Amino acid sequence: MRELFDIIRANPWPFGAGLFVVILMIIAENFGRGIQGDGAAGNLPDFNGGGECGDGGGGD
């Protein structure tokens, strides 16, 4: 285990790049789910209780 930490301490770039790629893929997967709209993410609740947003105008 100490040898592994020595290797990481000597050359941290490959390990940091791998961690960055994993985080980037997780974000991309979640972002893609939100765009596809399968209900997993990106849906906002209806805060107005189902009512109309405006009065619809009035005709004179």
FENNOR-V399289 format. One record per residue. N is the residue number from 1. RES is the residue in one small letter. PSI is psi in degrees with one decimal (* if undefined). Layout:
N/RES/PSI
N/RES/PSI
This chain:
1/m/-40.1
2/r/-35.8
3/e/-39.0
4/l/-44.7
5/f/-34.2
6/d/-40.3
7/i/-44.4
8/i/-40.2
9/r/-34.1
10/a/-36.0
11/n/83.4
12/p/-10.3
13/w/-45.2
14/p/-36.9
15/f/-39.6
16/g/-39.3
17/a/-39.3
18/g/-41.5
19/l/-40.4
20/f/-41.2
21/v/-40.8
22/v/-46.0
23/i/-41.5
24/l/-40.0
25/m/-37.6
26/i/-44.2
27/i/-42.7
28/a/-38.8
29/e/-43.4
30/n/-38.8
31/f/-39.9
32/g/-38.1
33/r/-38.6
34/g/-37.4
35/i/-38.3
36/q/-24.8
37/g/43.2
38/d/10.3
39/g/-4.1
40/a/-34.3
41/a/161.2
42/g/0.7
43/n/124.3
44/l/143.0
45/p/160.9
46/d/102.5
47/f/-15.2
48/n/11.9
49/g/21.4
50/g/0.5
51/g/174.1
52/e/154.1
53/c/-25.7
54/g/-176.1
55/d/-4.4
56/g/4.3
57/g/170.9
58/g/136.5
59/g/130.5
60/d/*
